[in-house]
Amino acid sequence: MTIRNLDDLLAEGVTGRRVLVRADLNVPLDKQTGAINDHDSASAPQDGTPDGVRIADDGRIRAVLPTLTALTGAGAKVVVFSHLGRPKGSPDPQFSLRPVAARLGELLGAQVRFAEDTVGDSARSTVDALADGEVALLENLRFNKGETSKDDAERGAFADQLAALGEAYVDDAFGAVHRKHASVFDVPARLPHVAGRLVLREVEVLAKLAGKPARPYVVVLGGSKVSDKLAVIEALLPKVDRLLIGGGMCFTFLKAQGHEVGTSLLEQEMVETCRNLLERSEGKIMLPVDVVVADAFAPDAAHDTVRADAIPSHRLGLDIGPETVAGFAAALSQAKTIFWNGPMGVFEMPAFANGTRGVAEAITKADALSVVGGGDSAAAVRALGLDESSFGHISTGGGASLEYLEGKTLPGIAALED
């Protein structure tokens, strides 16, 4: 695979050129009570975000900064575009990127011009007004049906409009490269194209895991559903030395072992699949030996720790227990390569965050290349206040990283190949 990168584009010279940057600015937003509808400035947050909206986690914005600063420092006119949430192909104020423009400007230390549309009059006039070294952010790509259309002609027509705004294209949206969308797949076919700093780093790190990782190779998988992770389990099982399974998905595996799981999250239709995986795993799969169970899915619910084979029928598991954390930590301490995707419990509730915290801390202590596979895992690292620099790499794309490790062709990466 041969992909030109940002340094190649910079070497050609970008001063005065309009450079399109596909970023993944799909950040979580918190709406402040009373501030959205009445624009009450007294209740609006003080971090520069408008309309009473607070960015809950700006990790994805920070991730694209190295690419943007390299371009602005070289005098490019930078046009950033991204999606946010899942609007239905038409403008929806709750999914506006305006708050992101404010935060991006703070992080860059310079004003970011904001276009009220993606390819309309506002976008064109905003781009035309850019001076060398300035940045504009266009409104949400998914306000346009063409962005996600499965019809090649409709998607291509939208890509034509996007491409007309720039003279070169940089993809730095790893979290979107597994989507065959106009801004990811079709625009690079219309312009000189390169991978940004973030995308290049993601591919380099994941290629090490997909190739010949240093052993022992230990993978930690969590999250809600086995069905969401089945393909990656199938792909990784022959390659890993240990596969540690926690989170809501562990209860389907425990059920497959014949255990009572109470009212815990369960995919009944996947029980037989899990039983088959356990039989084929040659002892590689490690499951929880104890779990934290609660009376209800609530932060203040009564809870305690029980053996994994003794879950009461009226209670539900919301985290792995301390004995499991110790066992997982022992396996991780021997690893030379670690991949982690998915929390071990409901980390958003302090009472059920200890499993995720314990496993994450064990990963940071291991003498290994550690890769956090984006999504909720990356969010947990930040939400729990863990030192991001203690991990070898924190991916910005949960779905993309999983599909890469499954061996799938990622449309956005294929579009960058020469």
Buried (B, 14 or more C-beta within 10 A) or exposed (E): EEBBBBEEBBEEEBEEBBBBBBBBBBBBBBBBEEBBEEEEEEEBBEEBBBBBBBBEBBBBBBBBBBBBBBBBEBBBBBBBBBBBBEBEBEBBEEBBBBBBBBBBBBBBEEEBBBBBBBBBEBBBEBBEEBEBBBBBBBBBBBBBBBBBBEEEEBBBBBBBBBBBBBBBBBBBBBBBBBBBBBBBBBBBEBBBBBBBBBBBBBBEBBEBBBEEBEEBBBBBBBBBBBEBBBBBBEBBBEBBBBBBBBBBBBBBBBBBBEBEBBBBBBBEEBBEBBBEBBEEBEEBBBBBBBBBBBBEEEEEBEBEBBEBBEBEEEBBBBBBBBBBBEBBBEBBBBBBBBBBBBBBBBBBBEBBBBBBBBBBBBBBEBEBBBBBBBBBBBBBBBBBEBEBEBBBBBBBBBBBBBBBBBEBEBBBBBBBEE
